[in-house]
Amino acid sequence: MRSPLPVTEELLIHPGPALLAEVSPGRTLADHRRRRGAPARIGFDALQAMIEAADVRGRGGAGFPFATKLAAAARGRRPVVVVNASEGEPVSAKDSALAMVAPHLVLDGAATAARALRARDVHVVLPGDRPRARGLLAAAIAERDDADLRWHTSTAEPRFVAGQARAVIELLEGRPNLPVTAWTPEAVSGYRGRPTLLSNAETWAHVGLLALEGLAPTLARGTHAEPGTTLLTVNVPGQPTAVHEVEHGTPLVDLLPAQAGGGPVLLGGFHGTWATWPQIADAVVSRTGLAEAGLALGAGVVLAPGPNACALALTEQITGHLAAQSAGRCGPCVNGLPALADAVAGLRRGRPGSLERVQQLCGLLPGRGACAHPDGTTRLVASLLTALPHEVDAHARGRCTRAAAPIGAAR
């Protein structure tokens, strides 16, 4: 099943305070050095301290502290650095935006960490479904002047799970680009058993920024508890896909146009969580603040289908797509996700017993898969039940609150 929201590289990239400070044409290494300068050579202890003070985290969805990964990779022999720019989430475009306006900022971050770890090899995983971003990143790598580093590129398959960490390791080792069960973190044992410092392009851009401007500017942005900025992809029907860089603490509603007002919003992408408009109106860009409300920025997506859109219908489409995108290597993906997709479809159509089946599967699937794909998919569905119970109940009785008509009737 195709994604209900296809990948696009037609982006509106808004200037930001740090990573997107320069969005004008000119992406060559010479342009980058003229605008930003050369990154400082930073020893491991100093880099570790800077990353920890700046609270740099993974920006692919999990939000894991990057300093912890760095420390784990430093304890092993012959570490490897991996830039994961595959961006498997169809509605996310932040890594693509970086490829378009600041590819060398991403590569500076990877080079800085590689030198601090005394690593020689840096692998960059390019997106298989975004040819423009892929070409720009490949061109940037080709002109790097890092004589002490070896740059390698691989291209991810155009599928949702291709960017999962173990799927990336499988790709680099020449096997199918699919997740596998692993009991050891990649930072301890990843590519060919070597400690592998792997993160997405935005995280590496933040590391590059620290190497270029030091710690103080990052600490001056955002809030005391959550310094710095984050990239968000905002998707609203009828509007170009927009990428914003905002400081932590920014009201979420500031990113959305008037036509999105009043409707539910999907935060975090296809593995994200549904939020009501009142929740969005009161929320700010904050990992901890959103978590307290049962929400998360995840892959940095703000999807606002508008007040007249049916969130259950969109969830049905997304769930069906995610079921088809699985690796098919464990029971929860092979059997559980298709069953969940069928139950969600039945719920939207008012099929008796579907709500109870959805609730049952949302309780059974999490924590049982070889990767987090079943967990993320059930999180999406469970959040719909929690955030929009009246709409769910209406569908269970054969009606849609958005359409104000019996399901299946002419609209």
ChimeraX attribute file (.defattr): number of C-alpha atoms within 10 A of each C-alpha:
attribute: neighborCount
match mode: 1-to-1
recipient: residues
	/A:1	12
	/A:2	12
	/A:3	20
	/A:4	16
	/A:5	13
	/A:6	9
	/A:7	16
	/A:8	15
	/A:9	15
	/A:10	12
	/A:11	16
	/A:12	15
	/A:13	22
	/A:14	15
	/A:15	16
	/A:16	18
	/A:17	15
	/A:18	20
	/A:19	23
	/A:20	21
	/A:21	15
	/A:22	18
	/A:23	17
	/A:24	12
	/A:25	9
	/A:26	13
	/A:27	22
	/A:28	18
	/A:29	19
	/A:30	14
	/A:31	13
	/A:32	18
	/A:33	15
	/A:34	10
	/A:35	11
	/A:36	16
	/A:37	12
	/A:38	14
	/A:39	19
	/A:40	14
	/A:41	14
	/A:42	16
	/A:43	14
	/A:44	19
	/A:45	10
	/A:46	11
	/A:47	23
	/A:48	19
	/A:49	13
	/A:50	21
	/A:51	20
	/A:52	16
	/A:53	16
	/A:54	22
	/A:55	19
	/A:56	23
	/A:57	23
	/A:58	22
	/A:59	24
	/A:60	26
	/A:61	20
	/A:62	13
	/A:63	16
	/A:64	15
	/A:65	15
	/A:66	23
	/A:67	21
	/A:68	14
	/A:69	21
	/A:70	25
	/A:71	17
	/A:72	19
	/A:73	26
	/A:74	20
	/A:75	13
	/A:76	15
	/A:77	14
	/A:78	16
	/A:79	26
	/A:80	24
	/A:81	27
	/A:82	27
	/A:83	24
	/A:84	26
	/A:85	29
	/A:86	31
	/A:87	30
	/A:88	24
	/A:89	25
	/A:90	19
	/A:91	25
	/A:92	29
	/A:93	31
	/A:94	28
	/A:95	27
	/A:96	28
	/A:97	26
	/A:98	26
	/A:99	25
	/A:100	23
	/A:101	23
	/A:102	27
	/A:103	26
	/A:104	27
	/A:105	30
	/A:106	26
	/A:107	24
	/A:108	25
	/A:109	24
	/A:110	27
	/A:111	29
	/A:112	24
	/A:113	27
	/A:114	22
	/A:115	18
	/A:116	19
	/A:117	24
	/A:118	18
	/A:119	20
	/A:120	17
	/A:121	19
	/A:122	24
	/A:123	18
	/A:124	26
	/A:125	26
	/A:126	25
	/A:127	27
	/A:128	19
	/A:129	20
	/A:130	18
	/A:131	13
	/A:132	15
	/A:133	25
	/A:134	20
	/A:135	15
	/A:136	21
	/A:137	27
	/A:138	19
	/A:139	15
	/A:140	17
	/A:141	19
	/A:142	11
	/A:143	12
	/A:144	16
	/A:145	9
	/A:146	11
	/A:147	8
	/A:148	13
	/A:149	16
	/A:150	12
	/A:151	19
	/A:152	15
	/A:153	16
	/A:154	18
	/A:155	19
	/A:156	26
	/A:157	21
	/A:158	19
	/A:159	23
	/A:160	22
	/A:161	26
	/A:162	28
	/A:163	28
	/A:164	22
	/A:165	22
	/A:166	22
	/A:167	23
	/A:168	29
	/A:169	25
	/A:170	20
	/A:171	22
	/A:172	22
	/A:173	13
	/A:174	9
	/A:175	11
	/A:176	16
	/A:177	24
	/A:178	25
	/A:179	25
	/A:180	18
	/A:181	12
	/A:182	12
	/A:183	7
	/A:184	9
	/A:185	16
	/A:186	21
	/A:187	25
	/A:188	22
	/A:189	19
	/A:190	24
	/A:191	23
	/A:192	12
	/A:193	14
	/A:194	17
	/A:195	25
	/A:196	28
	/A:197	29
	/A:198	29
	/A:199	22
	/A:200	24
	/A:201	31
	/A:202	28
	/A:203	25
	/A:204	30
	/A:205	24
	/A:206	25
	/A:207	27
	/A:208	26
	/A:209	22
	/A:210	25
	/A:211	23
	/A:212	20
	/A:213	16
	/A:214	16
	/A:215	18
	/A:216	12
	/A:217	15
	/A:218	22
	/A:219	18
	/A:220	12
	/A:221	18
	/A:222	19
	/A:223	15
	/A:224	11
	/A:225	13
	/A:226	20
	/A:227	21
	/A:228	24
	/A:229	25
	/A:230	23
	/A:231	24
	/A:232	23
	/A:233	27
	/A:234	25
	/A:235	25
	/A:236	19
	/A:237	13
	/A:238	8
	/A:239	11
	/A:240	14
	/A:241	21
	/A:242	21
	/A:243	29
	/A:244	21
	/A:245	20
	/A:246	25
	/A:247	24
	/A:248	20
	/A:249	21
	/A:250	16
	/A:251	16
	/A:252	17
	/A:253	18
	/A:254	11
	/A:255	16
	/A:256	16
	/A:257	13
	/A:258	10
	/A:259	16
	/A:260	21
	/A:261	18
	/A:262	16
	/A:263	20
	/A:264	26
	/A:265	25
	/A:266	27
	/A:267	25
	/A:268	26
	/A:269	26
	/A:270	28
	/A:271	25
	/A:272	26
	/A:273	26
	/A:274	29
	/A:275	23
	/A:276	16
	/A:277	20
	/A:278	12
	/A:279	18
	/A:280	22
	/A:281	14
	/A:282	10
	/A:283	18
	/A:284	18
	/A:285	22
	/A:286	23
	/A:287	16
	/A:288	13
	/A:289	14
	/A:290	17
	/A:291	11
	/A:292	10
	/A:293	11
	/A:294	14
	/A:295	21
	/A:296	28
	/A:297	25
	/A:298	23
	/A:299	28
	/A:300	26
	/A:301	28
	/A:302	26
	/A:303	25
	/A:304	26
	/A:305	21
	/A:306	20
	/A:307	16
	/A:308	14
	/A:309	17
	/A:310	18
	/A:311	24
	/A:312	23
	/A:313	17
	/A:314	15
	/A:315	23
	/A:316	22
	/A:317	19
	/A:318	24
	/A:319	29
	/A:320	24
	/A:321	20
	/A:322	26
	/A:323	25
	/A:324	20
	/A:325	20
	/A:326	23
	/A:327	22
	/A:328	16
	/A:329	15
	/A:330	16
	/A:331	14
	/A:332	26
	/A:333	25
	/A:334	16
	/A:335	12
	/A:336	20
	/A:337	28
	/A:338	19
	/A:339	18
	/A:340	29
	/A:341	25
	/A:342	19
	/A:343	23
	/A:344	26
	/A:345	21
	/A:346	20
	/A:347	27
	/A:348	29
	/A:349	21
	/A:350	22
	/A:351	16
	/A:352	13
	/A:353	12
	/A:354	20
	/A:355	20
	/A:356	12
	/A:357	18
	/A:358	24
	/A:359	17
	/A:360	12
	/A:361	19
	/A:362	21
	/A:363	12
	/A:364	14
	/A:365	22
	/A:366	17
	/A:367	13
	/A:368	14
	/A:369	19
	/A:370	18
	/A:371	25
	/A:372	16
	/A:373	26
	/A:374	25
	/A:375	18
	/A:376	21
	/A:377	26
	/A:378	27
	/A:379	19
	/A:380	23
	/A:381	27
	/A:382	18
	/A:383	18
	/A:384	22
	/A:385	18
	/A:386	15
	/A:387	18
	/A:388	16
	/A:389	12
	/A:390	13
	/A:391	20
	/A:392	23
	/A:393	18
	/A:394	19
	/A:395	23
	/A:396	20
	/A:397	17
	/A:398	18
	/A:399	21
	/A:400	24
	/A:401	17
	/A:402	15
	/A:403	14
	/A:404	10
	/A:405	13
	/A:406	17
	/A:407	18
	/A:408	10
	/A:409	8
	/A:410	7
	/A:411	8
